Amino acid sequence: MLSLCTLYLDTTMLRYAVLAILLLQYARDYSLQTNALILHLADYVGAANIWIGLVCPDTNAKNCVWDDGRIGADQYNAFYPGYPCGNCDQHWLHMFNSKAGDSAGKWASASIYRAKIGYVCEVSTRGTVT
């Protein structure tokens, strides 16, 4: 069984622990409910944007790759209009928080080299997190 953990570059370990506990029941398949939960938790800790574990090399959602190796974001996605972008040198997808108005919960591209964002990761409940 896999569980989700949420890590933020700019939050305390206490917030990390709370989020990890809250996300233990969610696993594997990204869905509308998972998207809504992550949006809510990003707002809770004050994260402006959060990386969702998705990299898209071009404009085709079927070619996106999740960090666990699964290919394709075509069964469920929340791309903001115009994303994923192809030749924009911004392949790392992030989610906007609820303060972003109409783009709240939507996915857009960002440059990992310029963005300071939190991220979501999936880890095995049988292993240790370091």
C-alpha positions in Angstrom: 0.0 0.0 0.0 1.3 3.4 -0.9 0.5 6.6 0.9 0.8 10.3 0.0 3.0 12.6 2.0 3.1 16.3 1.6 6.4 18.2 2.0 6.9 21.9 1.9 10.2 23.7 1.4 9.0 26.5 3.7 7.0 24.9 6.5 7.7 23.4 9.9 8.1 19.7 10.6 4.9 19.9 12.7 2.9 20.9 9.6 4.6 18.2 7.6 3.6 15.6 10.2 0.0 16.8 10.3 -0.2 16.7 6.5 1.4 13.3 6.2 -1.1 11.8 8.7 -4.1 13.4 6.9 -2.9 12.0 3.6 -2.3 8.4 4.6 -5.7 7.3 3.3 -5.1 8.7 -0.2 -3.0 6.7 -2.6 -1.9 5.9 -6.1 -4.5 7.3 -8.5 -4.8 11.0 -8.9 -8.5 12.1 -8.8 -10.7 15.1 -8.3 -10.9 14.2 -4.6 -7.2 14.0 -4.3 -6.8 17.3 -6.2 -9.3 19.0 -3.8 -7.6 17.6 -0.7 -4.1 18.8 -1.8 -5.6 22.2 -2.7 -7.1 22.4 0.8 -3.9 21.3 2.6 -1.8 23.7 0.5 -4.1 26.5 1.7 -3.9 25.3 5.2 -0.1 25.6 5.4 0.0 28.7 3.3 1.7 27.3 0.2 1.2 29.4 -2.8 1.9 26.6 -5.3 2.6 22.9 -4.9 4.4 20.5 -7.2 2.2 17.5 -7.8 4.8 15.0 -9.0 4.1 15.5 -12.7 6.5 16.4 -15.5 5.3 17.1 -19.1 7.8 17.2 -21.9 5.3 18.6 -24.5 1.6 19.7 -24.9 0.2 16.1 -24.9 -1.1 15.0 -21.5 -0.6 11.4 -22.5 3.2 12.0 -22.6 3.3 13.4 -19.0 5.2 11.3 -16.5 4.4 10.9 -12.8 7.3 10.7 -10.4 6.5 7.0 -9.7 7.0 6.2 -13.4 3.4 6.1 -14.5 2.9 7.7 -17.9 -0.1 9.8 -18.9 -2.3 12.4 -17.2 -5.1 11.8 -19.7 -7.5 9.9 -17.5 -7.7 12.8 -14.9 -6.1 16.2 -15.1 -6.8 19.7 -14.1 -4.6 21.6 -16.6 -5.1 25.3 -16.8 -6.0 26.3 -20.4 -2.8 26.4 -22.5 -1.0 23.8 -20.4 1.0 21.7 -20.5 3.1 23.9 -22.6 5.5 22.4 -25.0 8.6 24.5 -25.8 8.4 26.8 -22.8 11.3 25.3 -20.8 8.8 24.8 -17.9 8.0 21.1 -17.7 7.3 20.7 -13.9 3.5 20.9 -13.2 2.3 22.7 -10.1 -1.1 23.4 -8.6 -2.3 26.9 -7.8 -3.8 27.5 -4.3 -7.3 28.8 -3.7 -6.2 32.5 -3.6 -5.5 32.2 -7.3 -9.1 32.9 -8.2 -10.3 31.0 -11.3 -7.1 29.1 -11.6 -7.4 27.6 -8.0 -6.7 23.9 -8.1 -5.6 24.1 -11.8 -2.3 22.7 -13.0 0.3 24.9 -14.8 3.9 24.6 -15.8 6.8 26.1 -13.9 10.5 26.1 -14.2 12.0 24.0 -11.4 15.1 26.1 -11.5 13.2 29.4 -10.8 10.2 28.3 -8.7 10.2 27.8 -4.9 7.3 25.5 -4.4 6.2 22.7 -2.1 5.7 19.2 -3.5 3.7 16.1 -3.0 5.3 12.7 -3.0 4.1 9.1 -2.6 6.0 6.8 -0.3 5.6 3.2 0.8 4.1 2.8 4.2 6.5 -0.2 4.8 9.7 1.9 4.2 11.3 4.8 5.9 11.3 8.4 4.8 14.6 10.1 4.9 
